[in-house]
């Protein structure tokens, strides 16, 4: 993984010193909260309903065991003993005291981490495929390009005050595990007919109040032109984007209002005019960054591990976990292991400091000392020898991190909602907990098959409800919490925005409503097809009839 150079170390240390002085002046009353707000946001510190929240950047979701141990230490010393993984592959601490936050940032800097650009009208954390570098369906590893983009945009003076926040995702695989279609810019690494590496460029995606699927702006961009083309997009957005209306400031609105043809022509004009800029991604720089992501020292292992096959035959629970949470690896004799942070009745994405320490130890023991965070609020050990799977599973059981529900209905994306967030209009965590309890039976979970359920506590859609197979949006009506249901969304390569099925349900009725949706699916599916495929085949009407008794 990428290692800080002297410039990185200097930058993060100077940022801590600067921020420590800002906090001291705020605590002394020498600056007001209004003046302090933009300063703290530059360092990832938000004000939530009950306390401050600090969002820590985890670039493209990759962290070392030592970095995870530091997060555990911070959670234990400065918070309430846990952290929360987000849909941007970051980690949030929900209860830090303001006076402690400079020390937290100093601790983060000591392990080459920061909270820079995790908030504000800037480019946020660059996200990527959590299986990057090990996925069998990968063209090439996208992480070097994600790191190059991160270095180019971080604290870039021209892009430090964009009209609104900005998000980039990149994948190098056939299956889109990075949700590139719903980002401001989505990058998919491809090969052209000549075998050259480049990018399929998407622009104008996003969720929230006005959800859009991104549009193709370049079918193939040579990889050497990546940074200059990103600059062109950002420059057009910076100049043309709305600054007079918060709700119309995202690039998705600009692309929608101008049209992709007009927006594309402006970008191409800017791109052409910058031909003399020294932003050509040369081979030496690409190779320098790529060297940080070289494959680990894999052992020469057979593809099959007979002892694991025998153990699965003898233990159905182990077999179920293997089937659901373990996926193929491109290296013979290895597997990718998913740790779902969605135990029965748990809070999606939450992990205790004790669990973080334990996972760090497992990463050292089983996966070359590295851990990945996913945009579905789970963790990945990406390089596990197949012969070690039983031993790893047994340790994960003791940590309550072995729930075999990856991509099942209880593998829920869920924002913090009104339990924490000052923007939320309804609680989302209790709904997620009740749903996981309703569908807790393993047989039922497996029978339902692949189903992605996402919950947001407000229209800002931090829970990605628009692109859930089943999406739930919390709304407020006359002081009460209600929940609107959308069906048919997807953030994968078949990306689509879910459609509202009808009137919202009360908190007491929403769990039964989801069960009715599942019932319609099970009654109408063909040949083990997924929920999303059944829904697209039969349409809304049968689901409406079940939910609203329209006979």
PyMOL commands that set and color helices and strands:
alter all, ss='L'
color gray80, all
select helices_A, chain A and resi 6-27+33-41+59-61+65-78+98-110+143-153+157-159+180-182+223-240+246-248+251-258+260-273+283-291+306-314+316-325+353-366+386-398+417-419+429-438+442-448+465-467+510-524+531-538+541-548
alter helices_A, ss='H'
color red, helices_A
select strands_A, chain A and resi 45-47+52-56+62-64+82-85+91-93+127-128+168-171+185-191+197-203+215-222+326-328+334-339+350-352+370-373+379-385+413-414+453-456+470-477+480-487+499-500+505-506
alter strands_A, ss='S'
color yellow, strands_A
deselect
rebuild
show_as cartoon
